[in-house]
Amino acid sequence: MRITIDACSYVLGEIERPYRDVPDFKNMLGRYGYPDEPTVFGWGAYFKTDDDIFDLGIRSARQTLAQSSVSADDVDFVMFCSTCFPGNEIEYINYNARIYESLELKKAFPIGITLNNCISFMSAIVMAENMIRSGAYNNILIITADKVYDESIRFNNFALLSDSAASCLVTRRDVSGLEIMSARFGVSQDPITSNHGKDEPELYGRILNEVLEGSTTSLSDISKVFCNNIFRPVTQLKETRLGFSRRQLYLDNVARCGHCFSADTLINYVDYARQTSPAEGEKFLFSVDAPNLRANMLVQYKH
């Protein structure tokens, strides 16, 4: 069965700011021991919104539904991912109603995905693939949205954060898009006492090998690797140590929009596809990590 990621879309916060506008920026440089070298780290702009995460997510999802041949009536499951869902139990009920009404969904069962930080969107796509492959569902809408609620953490020791949302449909329909070839996500061997954000070569290598073995694909077959938009030296070290060349890494958005939580890889793919139309059969790797967590998904473009 061919399962496709269709109608990828994203939105950024409506307010764009240069990196030096981050509150208390100079003191933060001193705290982390960084020189003010934007070309080295990939500092450029960040985006913020005055809206909430559901406004962002709904805007992106509307674009996805408008681009897809799958109508809102045919969406039978919806996943909303975020590192932080604000509000109380009553507000959560209203969030569901807001999504249904805004997107005109009729039968989509809703769930929220969190706790896995910047891997939430990728893990949702992998779960959606398995749910469709089982025959239980046909068309699953996936939305991720995040914003910085406390400006004091806009800049931290690994990334400059942007408010953003992204969305896509995972479907069994025969449509143009990214066919999922193989995907895995996993946890550190020692998640309790292990690092809290440090590099984990064993975990990264293990998940990558599982994905490649599941698809009989070699590193050289992969056209582009779409990674987290964290500081450029950190990303390059993580991925090139696995055997990828600098040429294979798509790093353009590190400076353009910074780290968009779990939306990074899809945003990077959309921008790449706009710049260079993917060729039939071209293979891409989506590569994301969070403290103690890693996910890889191998896809190929199909017309």
C-alpha positions as CSV (number, residue, x, y, z in Angstrom):
1,M,0.0,0.0,0.0
2,R,1.3,3.4,-1.0
3,I,0.9,6.0,1.8
4,T,1.6,9.6,0.9
5,I,2.2,12.9,2.7
6,D,0.2,15.4,0.8
7,A,-0.3,19.2,0.7
8,C,2.5,20.3,3.1
9,S,2.0,23.8,4.3
10,Y,3.2,26.2,6.9
11,V,2.8,29.7,8.4
12,L,5.2,31.8,10.4
13,G,4.3,34.4,13.0
14,E,3.2,37.7,11.5
15,I,5.9,39.8,13.2
16,E,9.5,39.4,11.9
17,R,12.4,40.6,14.0
18,P,16.2,40.5,13.6
19,Y,18.1,38.3,16.1
20,R,19.5,41.3,18.0
21,D,16.0,42.3,19.0
22,V,15.8,39.3,21.4
23,P,15.3,40.7,24.9
24,D,18.5,40.9,26.8
25,F,20.4,39.5,23.9
26,K,23.9,40.7,24.9
27,N,23.6,39.3,28.4
28,M,22.5,35.9,26.9
29,L,25.7,35.9,24.7
30,G,27.7,36.3,27.9
31,R,25.7,33.6,29.7
32,Y,26.4,31.0,27.0
33,G,29.9,32.2,26.1
34,Y,29.0,33.0,22.5
35,P,30.6,35.7,20.3
36,D,28.3,37.8,18.2
37,E,29.0,35.9,15.0
38,P,25.8,35.5,13.1
39,T,27.4,33.9,10.0
40,V,28.9,31.2,12.2
41,F,25.8,30.3,14.2
42,G,23.2,31.0,11.5
43,W,21.5,33.8,13.4
44,G,19.2,35.9,11.3
45,A,15.5,36.6,11.9
46,Y,12.8,35.2,14.1
47,F,9.1,35.4,13.9
48,K,6.5,36.0,16.6
49,T,2.7,36.1,16.8
50,D,0.2,38.0,18.9
51,D,-2.3,35.1,18.1
52,D,-2.4,31.8,19.9
53,I,-1.2,28.4,18.6
54,F,-4.6,27.4,17.3
55,D,-4.9,30.5,15.1
56,L,-1.5,29.6,13.6
57,G,-2.4,25.9,13.2
58,I,-5.8,26.6,11.6
59,R,-4.2,29.0,9.1
60,S,-1.8,26.4,8.0
61,A,-4.4,23.6,8.0
62,R,-6.7,25.7,5.8
63,Q,-3.9,25.9,3.2
64,T,-3.3,22.2,3.4
65,L,-7.0,21.4,2.8
66,A,-7.2,24.0,-0.1
67,Q,-4.2,22.3,-1.8
68,S,-5.3,18.7,-1.3
69,S,-7.7,16.6,-3.3
70,V,-9.0,15.3,0.1
71,S,-11.9,17.4,1.3
72,A,-12.6,18.3,4.9
73,D,-15.6,15.8,4.8
74,D,-13.2,12.9,4.1
75,V,-10.7,13.6,6.9
76,D,-11.4,10.9,9.5
77,F,-8.7,11.7,12.1
78,V,-6.9,14.9,13.1
79,M,-3.8,15.2,15.3
80,F,-2.8,18.6,16.8
81,C,0.8,18.7,18.1
82,S,2.4,21.2,20.4
83,T,5.0,21.4,23.1
84,C,2.6,23.3,25.3
85,F,-1.2,23.4,25.2
86,P,-2.4,26.4,27.2
87,G,-5.6,26.6,29.3
88,N,-7.8,24.4,31.4
89,E,-10.1,21.4,30.8
90,I,-13.0,23.7,29.6
91,E,-10.8,25.5,27.2
92,Y,-9.6,22.2,25.8
93,I,-13.2,21.4,24.8
94,N,-13.5,24.7,23.1
95,Y,-10.2,24.1,21.2
96,N,-11.8,21.0,19.7
97,A,-14.9,22.9,18.6
98,R,-12.7,25.7,17.2
99,I,-10.8,23.3,15.0
100,Y,-14.0,21.6,13.8
101,E,-15.8,24.8,13.0
102,S,-12.8,26.6,11.4
103,L,-11.8,23.7,9.2
104,E,-15.4,22.4,8.6
105,L,-14.5,18.9,9.7
106,K,-17.4,16.5,10.0
107,K,-16.1,13.2,11.3
108,A,-12.4,13.6,12.2
109,F,-11.5,12.2,15.6
110,P,-9.2,14.7,17.4
111,I,-6.1,14.0,19.6
112,G,-3.4,16.2,21.0
113,I,0.3,15.1,20.9
114,T,2.9,16.6,23.2
115,L,5.7,15.5,25.7
116,N,8.0,14.5,22.8
117,N,8.9,18.1,22.2
118,C,10.4,18.8,18.7
119,I,9.6,15.3,17.5
120,S,5.9,15.6,18.0
121,F,5.0,16.4,14.4
122,M,7.3,13.6,13.0
123,S,6.0,11.1,15.4
124,A,2.4,12.0,14.5
125,I,3.2,11.4,10.8
126,V,4.7,8.0,11.6
127,M,1.7,7.0,13.8
128,A,-0.7,8.2,11.0
129,E,1.1,6.0,8.5
130,N,0.6,3.0,10.7
131,M,-3.0,3.8,11.4
132,I,-3.7,4.0,7.7
133,R,-1.7,0.9,6.9
134,S,-3.8,-1.0,9.4
135,G,-7.0,-0.1,7.5
136,A,-8.6,1.8,10.3
137,Y,-8.4,5.3,8.7
138,N,-7.9,6.8,5.2
139,N,-7.0,10.5,5.5
140,I,-5.4,11.9,8.6
141,L,-4.8,15.7,9.0
142,I,-1.8,16.6,11.1
143,I,-1.1,20.0,12.5
144,T,1.7,21.3,14.6
145,A,1.8,24.8,16.2
146,D,4.0,26.4,18.8
147,K,4.9,29.8,20.1
148,V,7.2,31.3,22.7
149,Y,5.2,32.4,25.7
150,D,8.1,33.8,27.7
151,E,10.4,36.0,25.6
152,S,13.3,35.3,28.0
153,I,13.7,31.9,26.3
154,R,13.4,33.1,22.7
155,F,17.2,32.7,22.5
156,N,18.8,29.7,24.3
157,N,22.0,27.8,24.1
158,F,21.1,25.8,20.9
159,A,18.5,27.8,18.9
160,L,16.7,31.0,18.2
161,L,13.0,30.1,18.4
162,S,10.2,31.2,16.0
163,D,6.4,31.1,16.5
164,S,5.0,28.9,13.7
165,A,2.7,26.2,12.5
166,A,2.8,23.5,9.8
167,S,0.4,20.9,8.5
168,C,-0.1,18.0,6.0
169,L,-2.4,15.2,5.1
170,V,-1.3,11.6,5.4
171,T,-3.5,9.6,2.9
172,R,-3.9,6.3,1.1
173,R,-5.1,8.1,-2.0
174,D,-3.0,8.0,-5.1
175,V,-1.8,11.6,-5.1
176,S,1.4,13.4,-5.9
177,G,3.6,13.9,-2.8
178,L,6.0,12.3,-0.5
179,E,5.6,8.5,-0.4
180,I,6.7,7.2,3.0
181,M,9.4,4.5,2.5
182,S,10.6,3.9,6.1
183,A,10.3,5.7,9.4
184,R,11.5,5.1,13.0
185,F,11.5,7.0,16.3
186,G,13.3,6.0,19.4
187,V,14.6,6.9,22.9
188,S,18.0,7.1,24.5
189,Q,19.3,3.9,26.1
190,D,19.3,5.7,29.4
191,P,16.6,8.4,29.3
192,I,16.3,8.9,33.1
193,T,19.9,9.8,33.9
194,S,21.0,10.6,30.4
195,N,21.6,14.0,28.9
196,H,19.1,16.8,28.7
197,G,19.9,18.1,25.2
198,K,23.4,16.8,24.7
199,D,24.5,15.1,21.5
200,E,23.7,11.3,21.4
201,P,25.6,9.6,18.6
202,E,24.5,6.1,19.6
203,L,20.8,7.0,19.4
204,Y,21.2,8.9,16.1
205,G,23.1,6.2,14.5
206,R,20.8,3.4,15.7
207,I,17.6,5.1,14.4
208,L,19.2,6.0,11.0
209,N,20.4,2.5,10.5
210,E,17.0,1.1,11.2
211,V,15.4,3.4,8.6
212,L,18.0,2.6,5.9
213,E,17.8,-1.1,6.5
214,G,14.0,-1.0,6.2
215,S,14.3,0.5,2.8
216,T,17.5,-0.9,1.2
217,T,18.7,2.7,0.8
218,S,22.2,4.0,1.2
219,L,23.3,7.5,2.4
220,S,24.4,8.5,-1.1
221,D,20.9,7.8,-2.5
222,I,19.5,10.6,-0.3
223,S,19.2,13.9,-2.1
224,K,18.6,16.2,0.9
225,V,18.4,15.9,4.6
226,F,15.9,18.2,6.3
227,C,17.0,18.8,10.0
228,N,16.1,20.9,13.0
229,N,17.0,24.5,12.4
230,I,19.2,24.8,15.5
231,F,22.5,26.6,15.4
232,R,24.4,25.7,12.3
233,P,27.6,24.2,13.8
234,V,25.5,21.9,16.0
235,T,23.3,20.6,13.1
236,Q,26.3,20.0,10.9
237,L,28.2,18.1,13.5
238,K,25.2,15.8,14.3
239,E,24.4,15.0,10.7
240,T,27.9,14.9,9.0
241,R,29.1,12.6,11.8
242,L,26.5,10.1,10.6
243,G,28.1,10.1,7.1
244,F,26.1,12.9,5.3
245,S,28.0,15.5,3.3
246,R,27.5,19.2,3.9
247,R,26.0,19.3,0.4
248,Q,23.2,17.0,1.4
249,L,22.1,19.1,4.4
250,Y,19.4,21.8,3.8
251,L,20.4,24.6,6.2
252,D,19.0,27.7,4.5
253,N,16.3,28.3,7.1
254,V,18.6,28.4,10.1
255,A,19.1,32.1,9.5
256,R,15.8,32.8,7.6
257,C,13.4,31.7,10.4
258,G,15.3,30.0,13.1
259,H,14.0,26.9,15.0
260,C,10.3,26.4,14.5
261,F,9.9,23.7,17.1
262,S,8.7,20.4,15.5
263,A,7.7,22.2,12.2
264,D,11.3,22.6,11.0
265,T,11.7,19.7,8.7
266,L,8.5,20.2,6.9
267,I,9.1,23.9,6.5
268,N,12.5,23.1,5.1
269,Y,11.0,20.6,2.6
270,V,8.4,23.1,1.4
271,D,10.9,25.8,0.8
272,Y,13.3,23.4,-0.9
273,A,10.5,22.2,-3.2
274,R,9.6,25.7,-4.1
275,Q,13.2,26.5,-5.1
276,T,13.9,23.2,-6.9
277,S,11.0,21.1,-8.1
278,P,11.6,17.5,-6.8
279,A,12.3,14.9,-9.4
280,E,10.4,11.7,-9.7
281,G,11.8,9.2,-7.2
282,E,14.0,11.7,-5.5
283,K,14.7,10.6,-1.9
284,F,14.7,12.8,1.2
285,L,15.4,12.2,4.9
286,F,13.6,14.0,7.6
287,S,15.8,14.0,10.6
288,V,14.7,15.4,14.0
289,D,15.8,15.1,17.6
290,A,15.0,16.4,21.1
291,P,16.6,15.6,24.5
292,N,16.8,11.8,24.7
293,L,14.7,11.4,21.5
294,R,15.3,10.9,17.8
295,A,13.2,10.3,14.7
296,N,14.0,9.7,11.0
297,M,11.7,9.3,8.1
298,L,12.8,8.4,4.6
299,V,10.5,9.5,1.7
300,Q,10.5,9.7,-2.0
301,Y,8.8,12.1,-4.3
302,K,6.0,10.7,-6.5
303,H,4.1,12.6,-9.2
